[in-house]
Amino acid sequence: MMPPDRNVDKDDDEQGQITVLIIGYILLSLLVVAVVTAVSAVYIEHKKLLSVADGAALSAADTFSVASIDSGGGEPVPELESDSVSRAAAAYLERSGAPARFNNLNLDPATGAPDSQTARVVLTAVVHPPIVNFLVPAGIPIAATADARADLTR
């Protein structure tokens, strides 16, 4: 008669341990996929918002007027007003259909002409990332700032 195999008893004690590890790794993998998907969605929406802000800033920079030239014979320089920059940016947003592409798209009050030659457009929106939307039901706020300078050339 053969002596009992001690390895068989050891395998019986550890049976089912690997299943717990596999389930844990699968859950961890799903969590990583969900986080990467959410971060990617926020990043892509921010880049889209930045593109719209760039277009609005370029459009607003074209609303300059020529500053008065003093008698010293200086060159004319463009001059922007904050109100005209805000109006031009809002008009660009409506023409481009941006409010339909972004949730809660707003033109921030910081939009204007900080130095009378630069059109600054600040846009804010809210991103609702896929999969983890139930964790952040209000969404994730994003903001994009774009500057464009008015320039006179010959």
PAZAPA-4460 file (N, C-alpha, C; in steps of 0.05 Angstrom, whole numbers, plus 32768, in hexadecimal, padded with zeros to 4 digits):
% residues 154
    n_x    n_y    n_z   ca_x   ca_y   ca_z    c_x    c_y    c_z   seq   type   mol
   8011   7FE9   8000   8000   8000   8000   8012   8019   8000     1      M     A
   8008   802D   7FF2   8018   8046   7FEF   8011   8059   8005     2      M     A
   8026   8067   800E   8020   807B   8023   800F   8092   8017     3      P     A
   7FFE   809F   8028   7FED   80B5   801D   7FFE   80CC   8013     4      P     A
   7FF5   80D8   7FFE   8003   80EF   7FF1   7FFD   8108   8000     5      D     A
   8011   8114   800B   800D   812D   801B   8006   8144   8009     6      R     A
   800D   8144   7FF0   8008   815A   7FDE   7FEA   815D   7FD8     7      N     A
   7FDC   8147   7FD9   7FBF   8147   7FD4   7FB1   8157   7FEB     8      V     A
   7FB9   8153   8003   7FAD   8161   801A   7FB3   817F   8018     9      D     A
   7FCB   8186   8010   7FD3   81A2   800D   7FC2   81B0   7FF8    10      K     A
   7FBE   81A3   7FE1   7FAD   81AE   7FCC   7F91   81B2   7FD5    11      D     A
   7F86   81A0   7FE5   7F6B   81A3   7FEF   7F68   81BC   8001    12      D     A
   7F7D   81C2   8010   7F7C   81D9   8022   7F7C   81F4   8013    13      D     A
   7F89   81F5   7FFC   7F8C   820D   7FED   7F79   8210   7FD6    14      E     A
   7F67   81FD   7FD3   7F54   81FE   7FBD   7F41   8216   7FC0    15      Q     A
   7F3D   8225   7FAB   7F2B   823C   7FAB   7F3A   8256   7FB0    16      G     A
   7F53   8255   7FB8   7F63   826D   7FBD   7F68   827D   7FA3    17      Q     A
   7F6D   826E   7F8D   7F73   827B   7F74   7F5B   828A   7F69    18      I     A
   7F43   827F   7F6E   7F2B   828C   7F65   7F28   82A8   7F71    19      T     A
   7F2E   82AB   7F8A   7F2C   82C5   7F97   7F40   82D8   7F8B    20      V     A
   7F58   82CF   7F85   7F6C   82E0   7F78   7F63   82E9   7F5C    21      L     A
   7F58   82D6   7F4D   7F4F   82DC   7F32   7F38   82F1   7F33    22      I     A
   7F25   82EE   7F45   7F0F   8301   7F47   7F1B   831C   7F4F    23      I     A
   7F2E   831D   7F62   7F3A   8336   7F6A   7F48   8344   7F53    24      G     A
   7F57   8335   7F43   7F65   8341   7F2D   7F52   834B   7F17    25      Y     A
   7F3C   833D   7F13   7F28   8346   7F00   7F1C   8360   7F09    26      I     A
   7F14   8361   7F22   7F09   837A   7F2D   7F1C   8391   7F2C    27      L     A
   7F35   838C   7F32   7F4A   83A1   7F30   7F4D   83AA   7F13    28      L     A
   7F4D   8397   7F00   7F50   839E   7EE4   7F38   83AF   7EDB    29      S     A
   7F20   83A8   7EE3   7F08   83B7   7EDC   7F09   83D3   7EE7    30      L     A
   7F13   83D6   7F00   7F16   83F0   7F0C   7F2A   8401   7EFD    31      L     A
   7F41   83F6   7EF4   7F55   8405   7EE5   7F49   840D   7ECA    32      V     A
   7F3A   83FC   7EBD   7F2E   8403   7EA3   7F1A   841A   7EA7    33      V     A
   7F0A   8419   7EBC   7EF7   842E   7EC1   7F04   8449   7EC6    34      A     A
   7F19   8449   7ED6   7F28   8462   7EDC   7F35   846D   7EC3    35      V     A
   7F42   845C   7EB3   7F4F   8465   7E9B   7F3B   8470   7E87    36      V     A
   7F24   8463   7E85   7F0F   846D   7E73   7F05   8488   7E7C    37      T     A
   7F01   848C   7E96   7EF7   84A5   7EA0   7F0B   84BB   7E9C    38      A     A
   7F24   84B6   7EA2   7F39   84CA   7E9F   7F3C   84D2   7E81    39      V     A
   7F3B   84BE   7E70   7F3D   84C3   7E53   7F26   84D4   7E4A    40      S     A
   7F0E   84CF   7E53   7EF6   84DF   7E4B   7EF9   84FC   7E54    41      A     A
   7F03   8500   7E6C   7F06   851B   7E76   7F1C   852A   7E66    42      V     A
   7F32   851C   7E60   7F48   8527   7E50   7F3E   852F   7E34    43      Y     A
   7F30   851D   7E27   7F26   8523   7E0C   7F13   853A   7E0C    44      I     A
   7F01   853B   7E1F   7EED   8551   7E20   7EFC   856C   7E26    45      E     A
   7F11   856B   7E36   7F20   8583   7E3B   7F2D   858D   7E22    46      H     A
   7F39   857B   7E12   7F46   8583   7DF9   7F31   858E   7DE6    47      K     A
   7F19   8583   7DE5   7F04   858E   7DD3   7EFC   85AA   7DDC    48      K     A
   7EFA   85AD   7DF7   7EF2   85C8   7E02   7F08   85DC   7DFC    49      L     A
   7F21   85D3   7DFE   7F37   85E5   7DF8   7F37   85EE   7DDB    50      L     A
   7F30   85DB   7DC9   7F2E   85E2   7DAD   7F19   85F7   7DA7    51      S     A
   7F02   85F4   7DB4   7EEC   8607   7DB1   7EF5   8622   7DBD    52      V     A
   7F03   8622   7DD4   7F0C   863B   7DE0   7F21   8649   7DCE    53      A     A
   7F32   8639   7DC0   7F45   8645   7DAD   7F36   8653   7D97    54      D     A
   7F22   8646   7D8B   7F13   8652   7D76   7F04   866C   7D7F    55      G     A
   7EF9   866B   7D97   7EEB   8682   7DA1   7EFF   8699   7DA6    56      A     A
   7F17   8693   7DB0   7F2B   86A8   7DB5   7F34   86B5   7D9B    57      A     A
   7F38   86A4   7D87   7F40   86AF   7D6C   7F2A   86C1   7D61    58      L     A
   7F11   86B8   7D64   7EFB   86C8   7D5A   7EF9   86E3   7D69    59      S     A
   7EFD   86E1   7D83   7EFB   86F9   7D94   7F12   870C   7D8F    60      A     A
   7F2A   8702   7D87   7F41   8713   7D82   7F3D   8724   7D69    61      A     A
   7F2B   871C   7D58   7F25   872B   7D3F   7F12   8743   7D44    62      D     A
   7F09   8747   7D5C   7EF7   875C   7D62   7F05   8776   7D6B    63      T     A
   7F1E   8778   7D65   7F2E   878F   7D6F   7F26   87A9   7D60    64      F     A
   7F2C   87BE   7D6D   7F2B   87D8   7D60   7F47   87E4   7D61    65      S     A
   7F4C   87F8   7D51   7F67   8804   7D50   7F68   881A   7D65    66      V     A
   7F7C   8817   7D76   7F80   882B   7D8C   7F88   8846   7D80    67      A     A
   7F81   885A   7D8E   7F87   8875   7D85   7FA6   8879   7D85    68      S     A
   7FAF   8885   7D70   7FCC   888A   7D6D   7FD2   88A6   7D77    69      I     A
   7FE5   88A7   7D8A   7FEB   88C2   7D94   7FFC   88D1   7D7F    70      D     A
   8000   88EA   7D83   800D   88FB   7D70   802B   88F5   7D6D    71      S     A
   8035   88E2   7D7D   8051   88DB   7D7B   8058   88CA   7D63    72      G     A
   8044   88C3   7D53   8049   88B4   7D3A   804E   8896   7D3F    73      G     A
   8043   888C   7D55   8046   886F   7D5A   8035   885E   7D47    74      G     A
   803A   8845   7D47   802B   8833   7D36   8010   882C   7D42    75      E     A
   7FFC   8827   7D32   7FE2   8820   7D3D   7FE3   8804   7D4A    76      P     A
   7FD5   8801   7D5F   7FD4   87E7   7D6D   7FB7   87DF   7D71    77      V     A
   7FB2   87C5   7D70   7F97   87BC   7D74   7F8F   87BE   7D92    78      P     A
   7F75   87C2   7D96   7F6B   87C5   7DB1   7F51   87B4   7DB4    79      E     A
   7F51   87A3   7DC7   7F39   8792   7DCD   7F2B   879C   7DE6    80      L     A
   7F11   8798   7DE6   7F01   879E   7DFD   7EF5   8784   7E08    81      E     A
   7EF4   8782   7E22   7EEB   8769   7E2E   7ECE   8762   7E26    82      S     A
   7EBD   8776   7E24   7EA1   8771   7E1C   7EA0   8765   7E00    83      D     A
   7EAF   8771   7DED   7EAE   8767   7DD1   7EBA   874B   7DD0    84      S     A
   7ECE   8745   7DE0   7EDA   872A   7DE0   7EC5   8716   7DEA    85      V     A
   7EB7   871D   7DFF   7EA2   870B   7E0A   7E8C   8706   7DF6    86      S     A
   7E83   871C   7DE9   7E6D   8719   7DD6   7E76   8708   7DBE    87      R     A
   7E8F   870D   7DB4   7E99   86FD   7D9D   7E9C   86E0   7DA4    88      A     A
   7EA6   86DA   7DBC   7EA9   86BF   7DC5   7E8E   86B1   7DC7    89      A     A
   7E7B   86BE   7DD3   7E60   86B3   7DD5   7E54   86AD   7DBA    90      A     A
   7E58   86C0   7DA7   7E4D   86BC   7D8C   7E5B   86A5   7D7E    91      A     A
   7E75   86A2   7D82   7E83   868B   7D77   7E79   8671   7D82    92      Y     A
   7E74   8670   7D9C   7E6A   8657   7DA8   7E4F   864F   7D9C    93      L     A
   7E3D   8663   7D97   7E23   865D   7D8C   7E26   8654   7D6F    94      E     A
   7E37   8661   7D5F   7E3B   865A   7D43   7E46   863E   7D40    95      R     A
   7E58   8636   7D52   7E66   861D   7D50   7E55   8606   7D5B    96      S     A
   7E3F   860C   7D69   7E2F   85F7   7D75   7E3B   85EA   7D8D    97      G     A
   7E4D   85F7   7D9A   7E5B   85EC   7DB1   7E49   85E6   7DC9    98      A     A
   7E34   85F6   7DCE   7E23   85EF   7DE5   7E16   85D3   7DE3    99      P     A
   7E12   85CA   7DCA   7E06   85AF   7DC7   7E1A   8599   7DCB   100      A     A
   7E34   859F   7DC9   7E49   858B   7DCC   7E53   8588   7DE8   101      R     A
   7E4E   859B   7DF9   7E59   859B   7E14   7E43   859E   7E28   102      F     A
   7E45   8591   7E3F   7E32   8594   7E55   7E39   85AD   7E65   103      N     A
   7E25   85BE   7E6A   7E28   85D6   7E7A   7E3F   85E8   7E71   104      N     A
   7E40   85EC   7E57   7E55   85FE   7E4C   7E4F   861B   7E54   105      L     A
   7E63   8628   7E5F   7E60   8644   7E68   7E79   8654   7E60   106      N     A
   7E74   866D   7E5A   7E8A   8680   7E55   7E90   868C   7E70   107      L     A
   7EA8   8688   7E7A   7EAF   8691   7E95   7EB2   86AF   7E96   108      D     A
   7EAC   86BC   7EAC   7EAF   86D9   7EAF   7ECC   86E3   7EAB   109      P     A
   7EDF   86D1   7EAC   7EFB   86D9   7EA8   7F01   86DE   7E8A   110      A     A
   7EEE   86D9   7E79   7EF1   86DE   7E5C   7EF2   86FC   7E58   111      T     A
   7F05   8705   7E48   7F07   8722   7E43   7F22   8728   7E36   112      G     A
   7F2A   8741   7E39   7F43   874B   7E2E   7F55   8755   7E45   113      A     A
   7F65   8744   7E51   7F75   874D   7E68   7F89   8764   7E63   114      P     A
   7F94   8765   7E4A   7FA8   877A   7E45   7FA0   878A   7E2C   115      D     A
   7F88   878A   7E24   7F7D   8799   7E0D   7F88   878F   7DF2   116      S     A
   7F99   877B   7DF1   7FA3   8771   7DD8   7FA0   8752   7DD7   117      Q     A
   7F98   8746   7DED   7F95   8729   7DEE   7F78   8722   7DF4   118      T     A
   7F6D   8711   7DE4   7F52   8707   7DEA   7F54   86ED   7DFA   119      A     A
   7F4A   86ED   7E12   7F4B   86D5   7E23   7F2F   86CA   7E25   120      R     A
   7F2C   86B0   7E1E   7F12   86A2   7E20   7F15   868B   7E34   121      V     A
   7F04   868B   7E48   7F04   8675   7E5C   7EE9   8667   7E5A   122      V     A
   7EE9   864E   7E54   7ED1   863E   7E52   7ED1   8629   7E68   123      L     A
   7EB9   8623   7E72   7EB6   860E   7E86   7EA0   85FB   7E7C   124      T     A
   7EA3   85E2   7E83   7E8F   85CE   7E7C   7E90   85B7   7E91   125      A     A
   7E7E   85A4   7E8E   7E7D   858D   7EA0   7E7F   8574   7E90   126      V     A
   7E90   8561   7E98   7E93   8547   7E8B   7E86   8532   7E9C   127      V     A
   7E77   8520   7E8F   7E6C   8509   7E9C   7E79   84F0   7E90   128      H     A
   7E8E   84E6   7E9F   7E9E   84D0   7E94   7E8D   84B6   7E94   129      P     A
   7E93   84A4   7E80   7E84   848B   7E7F   7E8D   8478   7E96   130      P     A
   7E7D   8465   7E9B   7E81   8450   7EAF   7E80   845A   7ECC   131      I     A
   7E8F   846E   7ED3   7E90   8478   7EEF   7E7D   8490   7EF3   132      V     A
   7E6A   8494   7EE1   7E58   84AB   7EE3   7E48   84AA   7EFD   133      N     A
   7E42   8492   7F07   7E32   8490   7F1F   7E42   8499   7F37   134      F     A
   7E5C   8499   7F36   7E6D   84A3   7F4C   7E6E   84C1   7F4D   135      L     A
   7E6C   84CE   7F36   7E6C   84EB   7F34   7E54   84F4   7F24   136      V     A
   7E3C   84F3   7F2F   7E24   84FA   7F20   7E24   8517   7F16   137      P     A
   7E31   8528   7F25   7E31   8545   7F1C   7E45   854A   7F06   138      A     A
   7E56   8536   7F00   7E6A   8539   7EEB   7E83   8546   7EF6   139      G     A
   7E96   8548   7EE4   7EB0   8553   7EEB   7EB4   856E   7EDC   140      I     A
   7EB7   8584   7EEA   7EBA   859E   7EDD   7ED5   85A0   7ED0   141      P     A
   7ED5   85AC   7EB8   7EEE   85B1   7EA9   7EED   85CE   7EA0   142      I     A
   7F05   85D9   7E9C   7F07   85F5   7E93   7F1E   85F6   7E7E   143      A     A
   7F1B   8608   7E6B   7F2F   860C   7E57   7F33   862A   7E52   144      A     A
   7F4C   8633   7E51   7F52   864F   7E4C   7F62   8651   7E33   145      T     A
   7F5B   8664   7E22   7F69   8669   7E09   7F6D   8686   7E05   146      A     A
   7F85   868D   7DFC   7F8C   86AA   7DF7   7F92   86AD   7DD9   147      D     A
   7F8B   86C4   7DCE   7F92   86CB   7DB3   7F98   86E9   7DB2   148      A     A
   7FAD   86F0   7DA5   7FB5   870C   7DA4   7FAC   8718   7D8A   149      R     A
   7FA2   8731   7D8C   7F9B   8740   7D74   7FB5   874D   7D69   150      A     A
   7FB9   874C   7D4F   7FD1   8757   7D43   7FCB   8765   7D29   151      D     A
   7FD7   877C   7D25   7FD5   878A   7D0C   7FEE   8785   7CFC   152      L     A
   7FEA   877D   7CE3   8001   8778   7CD1   7FFC   8786   7CB7   153      T     A
   8011   878A   7CA8   800E   8797   7C8E   800D   8783   7C79   154      R     A
***
